Amino acid sequence: MTKKDPNSWKYWQFFWRSWAIQASWNYERQMNMGFMYGIAPIIDKIYAKPEDAHKKMEAYERHMAYYNCTPQTSAFVLGLAASMEEQYAEDQENFNPEAIGALKTSLMGPLSGIGDSFFQGTVRVLAFGFGINLAQQGSILGPILAMIISFVPSFLVTYYGGKIGYNTGNKYLAKLYQEGLMDKVMYVCTIVGLMVIGAMIASMIGITTPLKFGKAFVLQDVLDNIMPQLIPLGLTFLMYWLLQKKVRTGVMLAICIVGGILLSICGIFS
């Protein structure tokens, strides 16, 4: 903590912990545990009293939801979510905690698109392309400069992203509530979040059917004419229904694996 800014310790928490956000990556909710690890110090600070233990557990559970975003840009989301948690703790009657999850979901897609393109598709390619050229000439500066060139923009975006996210949240959240705009913001974030989830379903679940009847009737073409990616959407709703029925994750994985193998052998799905 510095004398100039008492919140500087929070910025460093966002910075350091966002680097470890993929350390506990999992297939069910991907970076959710890493995000919870990143925001845990703020939650612990907010609910430090023993009588607030149940509120702390609710906040922990809130941030164990699905999350997936570029690590460097995740610091911004951590900062923004932390400021919203503080706002909720101060005004629990008027602040809807569902807005926190909705905002996180709405930011995942855009920040991932920007972050992956910049860091993975641009900075890394340029840095290691330059480093390889030097290494081929026998210079030890090749790998060193490649790491430095990769690290500098990551450091700046991660640190200042967390700082801007936190300060922006504190600055504008109160104003949004005073002007009665928070419900509208949450509505927009929910719509964007659903769009992100819909795009993920269409792009990440690649299931088709090879079934044909004669030479003219191709089932996949018929389904695509009704709605593109109809089979992935239907299977997603099936998984959602199983979740609503409290079916265990292990059972759902077994259904996906065994069912997928059997349906592939029978020639129904591919």
C-alpha positions as CSV (number, residue, x, y, z in Angstrom):
1,M,0.0,0.0,0.0
2,T,1.4,3.4,-0.9
3,K,0.7,6.8,0.7
4,K,-0.6,8.2,-2.6
5,D,-3.2,5.5,-3.3
6,P,-4.5,3.2,-0.5
7,N,-5.9,0.8,-3.2
8,S,-2.5,0.1,-4.8
9,W,-2.4,-3.3,-3.0
10,K,-5.6,-4.3,-4.9
11,Y,-4.0,-3.4,-8.2
12,W,-1.1,-5.7,-7.5
13,Q,-3.4,-8.5,-6.4
14,F,-5.3,-8.2,-9.8
15,F,-1.9,-8.1,-11.6
16,W,-0.2,-11.1,-9.9
17,R,-3.2,-13.3,-9.6
18,S,-4.4,-12.8,-13.1
19,W,-1.1,-14.4,-14.2
20,A,-2.1,-17.6,-12.4
21,I,-5.7,-17.6,-13.7
22,Q,-5.2,-20.7,-15.8
23,A,-3.4,-22.7,-13.2
24,S,-6.6,-24.5,-12.2
25,W,-8.1,-24.6,-15.7
26,N,-10.9,-27.2,-16.0
27,Y,-13.2,-28.4,-18.7
28,E,-16.4,-27.7,-16.8
29,R,-16.0,-24.0,-16.0
30,Q,-12.5,-23.3,-17.4
31,M,-10.9,-20.3,-15.5
32,N,-13.6,-19.9,-12.8
33,M,-11.3,-21.0,-9.9
34,G,-8.5,-18.8,-11.2
35,F,-10.9,-15.8,-11.2
36,M,-12.1,-16.6,-7.7
37,Y,-8.5,-16.8,-6.6
38,G,-7.9,-13.4,-8.1
39,I,-10.8,-11.7,-6.3
40,A,-10.6,-13.6,-3.0
41,P,-8.4,-11.1,-1.2
42,I,-11.0,-8.3,-1.9
43,I,-13.9,-10.5,-0.8
44,D,-12.0,-11.4,2.4
45,K,-11.4,-7.7,3.1
46,I,-15.0,-6.8,2.5
47,Y,-16.4,-9.6,4.7
48,A,-13.7,-9.7,7.4
49,K,-16.1,-10.0,10.3
50,P,-17.1,-13.4,11.6
51,E,-20.8,-12.6,11.3
52,D,-20.3,-11.9,7.6
53,A,-19.1,-15.5,6.9
54,H,-22.2,-16.5,5.0
55,K,-22.0,-13.4,2.8
56,K,-18.4,-14.3,2.0
57,M,-19.4,-17.8,1.0
58,E,-22.1,-16.3,-1.2
59,A,-19.5,-14.1,-2.9
60,Y,-17.2,-17.1,-3.4
61,E,-20.0,-19.1,-5.0
62,R,-20.8,-16.1,-7.2
63,H,-17.4,-16.1,-8.7
64,M,-17.2,-19.9,-9.2
65,A,-19.4,-19.6,-12.3
66,Y,-18.1,-20.2,-15.8
67,Y,-15.3,-17.8,-16.8
68,N,-13.0,-17.8,-19.8
69,C,-11.0,-14.8,-21.0
70,T,-7.5,-13.7,-22.0
71,P,-5.3,-13.6,-18.8
72,Q,-3.9,-10.2,-19.5
73,T,-7.3,-8.6,-20.0
74,S,-8.8,-10.5,-17.1
75,A,-7.2,-8.0,-14.7
76,F,-9.7,-5.4,-16.0
77,V,-12.6,-7.8,-15.2
78,L,-11.2,-8.5,-11.8
79,G,-10.9,-4.8,-11.0
80,L,-14.4,-4.1,-12.2
81,A,-15.9,-7.1,-10.4
82,A,-14.1,-6.1,-7.2
83,S,-15.5,-2.6,-7.3
84,M,-19.0,-4.0,-7.8
85,E,-18.6,-6.4,-4.9
86,E,-17.7,-3.4,-2.7
87,Q,-20.7,-1.5,-4.0
88,Y,-22.9,-4.4,-3.2
89,A,-21.6,-4.8,0.3
90,E,-22.3,-1.1,0.9
91,D,-25.8,-1.1,-0.5
92,Q,-27.2,-4.6,-0.5
93,E,-30.8,-3.5,-0.6
94,N,-30.5,-1.6,-4.0
95,F,-27.6,-3.4,-5.7
96,N,-28.5,-6.6,-7.5
97,P,-25.5,-9.0,-7.3
98,E,-26.6,-10.8,-10.5
99,A,-25.3,-7.7,-12.3
100,I,-21.8,-8.8,-11.4
101,G,-22.1,-12.1,-13.2
102,A,-23.9,-10.5,-16.1
103,L,-21.2,-8.0,-16.6
104,K,-18.4,-10.6,-16.4
105,T,-20.2,-12.7,-19.0
106,S,-20.7,-9.8,-21.4
107,L,-17.0,-8.8,-21.2
108,M,-15.5,-12.3,-21.8
109,G,-16.1,-12.4,-25.5
110,P,-15.0,-8.9,-26.5
111,L,-11.9,-8.9,-24.3
112,S,-10.9,-12.4,-25.4
113,G,-11.2,-11.4,-29.0
114,I,-9.1,-8.3,-28.5
115,G,-6.6,-9.9,-26.1
116,D,-6.0,-13.1,-28.1
117,S,-5.5,-11.2,-31.3
118,F,-3.1,-8.7,-29.7
119,F,-1.1,-10.9,-27.4
120,Q,-1.2,-14.3,-29.1
121,G,-1.6,-13.3,-32.7
122,T,0.6,-10.2,-32.8
123,V,2.9,-9.6,-29.9
124,R,4.1,-13.2,-29.5
125,V,4.6,-13.7,-33.2
126,L,6.6,-10.5,-33.6
127,A,8.6,-11.0,-30.4
128,F,9.6,-14.6,-31.1
129,G,10.1,-14.0,-34.8
130,F,12.6,-11.3,-33.9
131,G,14.1,-13.6,-31.2
132,I,14.5,-16.6,-33.6
133,N,16.3,-14.4,-36.2
134,L,18.9,-13.4,-33.5
135,A,19.2,-16.9,-32.2
136,Q,19.9,-18.3,-35.7
137,Q,22.8,-15.8,-35.8
138,G,24.1,-17.4,-32.6
139,S,23.1,-14.4,-30.4
140,I,22.0,-15.2,-26.8
141,L,19.9,-12.0,-27.0
142,G,17.4,-13.9,-29.1
143,P,15.4,-15.6,-26.4
144,I,16.1,-12.8,-23.9
145,L,14.7,-10.1,-26.1
146,A,11.8,-12.3,-27.2
147,M,10.7,-12.7,-23.5
148,I,11.2,-9.0,-22.8
149,I,9.2,-7.8,-25.8
150,S,6.4,-10.3,-24.9
151,F,6.4,-9.2,-21.2
152,V,6.4,-5.4,-21.4
153,P,2.9,-5.0,-23.1
154,S,1.5,-7.8,-21.0
155,F,2.8,-6.1,-17.8
156,L,1.3,-2.7,-18.8
157,V,-2.1,-4.0,-19.9
158,T,-2.4,-6.3,-16.9
159,Y,-1.5,-3.8,-14.2
160,Y,-3.3,-0.7,-15.7
161,G,-6.2,-2.9,-16.8
162,G,-6.9,-3.9,-13.2
163,K,-6.4,-0.3,-12.0
164,I,-8.7,1.2,-14.6
165,G,-11.3,-1.5,-14.1
166,Y,-11.4,-0.9,-10.4
167,N,-11.4,2.9,-10.5
168,T,-13.9,3.0,-13.4
169,G,-16.3,0.7,-11.5
170,N,-16.1,2.8,-8.3
171,K,-16.5,6.0,-10.3
172,Y,-19.5,5.1,-12.4
173,L,-21.5,2.5,-10.5
174,A,-22.7,4.9,-7.9
175,K,-23.7,7.4,-10.7
176,L,-25.6,4.7,-12.5
177,Y,-27.6,3.8,-9.4
178,Q,-28.3,7.4,-8.6
179,E,-29.7,8.0,-12.1
180,G,-31.6,4.7,-12.1
181,L,-29.7,3.3,-15.1
182,M,-28.2,0.2,-13.5
183,D,-31.2,-2.0,-14.4
184,K,-30.8,-0.9,-18.0
185,V,-27.1,-1.6,-17.9
186,M,-27.8,-5.1,-16.5
187,Y,-30.4,-5.8,-19.1
188,V,-27.9,-4.9,-21.9
189,C,-25.2,-6.9,-20.3
190,T,-27.5,-9.9,-20.0
191,I,-28.3,-9.7,-23.7
192,V,-24.6,-9.4,-24.7
193,G,-23.8,-12.3,-22.3
194,L,-26.4,-14.5,-24.0
195,M,-25.0,-13.5,-27.4
196,V,-21.5,-14.6,-26.2
197,I,-22.9,-17.9,-25.0
198,G,-24.8,-18.4,-28.2
199,A,-21.6,-17.7,-30.3
200,M,-19.6,-20.2,-28.1
201,I,-22.2,-22.9,-28.7
202,A,-22.1,-22.4,-32.5
203,S,-18.3,-22.2,-32.7
204,M,-17.1,-24.7,-30.0
205,I,-19.6,-27.6,-30.4
206,G,-19.0,-29.1,-33.8
207,I,-21.6,-31.9,-34.1
208,T,-23.3,-32.9,-37.3
209,T,-25.2,-35.8,-38.6
210,P,-24.3,-37.8,-41.8
211,L,-27.8,-39.4,-42.1
212,K,-29.1,-39.5,-45.7
213,F,-32.3,-41.0,-47.2
214,G,-31.8,-41.6,-50.8
215,K,-29.9,-39.2,-52.9
216,A,-32.1,-36.1,-52.4
217,F,-32.7,-36.0,-48.6
218,V,-29.7,-35.0,-46.5
219,L,-30.8,-34.5,-42.9
220,Q,-28.0,-32.1,-42.0
221,D,-29.0,-29.8,-44.9
222,V,-32.6,-29.8,-43.7
223,L,-31.6,-29.0,-40.2
224,D,-29.3,-26.2,-41.4
225,N,-32.2,-24.7,-43.4
226,I,-34.4,-24.8,-40.3
227,M,-31.7,-23.3,-38.0
228,P,-27.9,-23.5,-38.4
229,Q,-26.1,-25.4,-35.6
230,L,-29.5,-26.8,-34.4
231,I,-27.9,-30.1,-33.1
232,P,-25.3,-28.3,-30.9
233,L,-28.1,-26.0,-29.6
234,G,-30.3,-29.0,-28.8
235,L,-27.4,-30.8,-27.0
236,T,-26.6,-27.7,-25.0
237,F,-30.2,-27.4,-23.8
238,L,-30.1,-31.1,-22.9
239,M,-27.0,-30.4,-20.7
240,Y,-28.7,-27.4,-19.2
241,W,-31.8,-29.5,-18.4
242,L,-29.5,-32.1,-16.7
243,L,-27.9,-29.4,-14.7
244,Q,-31.3,-28.2,-13.6
245,K,-32.1,-31.7,-12.5
246,K,-28.9,-31.7,-10.3
247,V,-27.2,-34.4,-12.3
248,R,-23.6,-34.8,-11.4
249,T,-20.9,-33.5,-13.7
250,G,-19.2,-36.9,-13.8
251,V,-22.5,-38.5,-15.0
252,M,-22.9,-35.8,-17.7
253,L,-19.4,-36.3,-18.9
254,A,-20.0,-40.0,-19.1
255,I,-23.2,-39.4,-21.1
256,C,-21.3,-37.2,-23.5
257,I,-18.4,-39.6,-24.0
258,V,-20.3,-42.9,-24.1
259,G,-23.2,-41.4,-26.0
260,G,-20.9,-39.7,-28.5
261,I,-19.0,-42.9,-29.2
262,L,-22.2,-45.0,-29.6
263,L,-23.9,-42.5,-31.9
264,S,-20.7,-42.1,-34.0
265,I,-20.5,-45.9,-34.4
266,C,-24.2,-46.0,-35.4
267,G,-23.6,-43.3,-37.9
268,I,-26.0,-40.8,-36.4
269,F,-23.6,-38.1,-35.4
270,S,-20.1,-37.2,-36.6
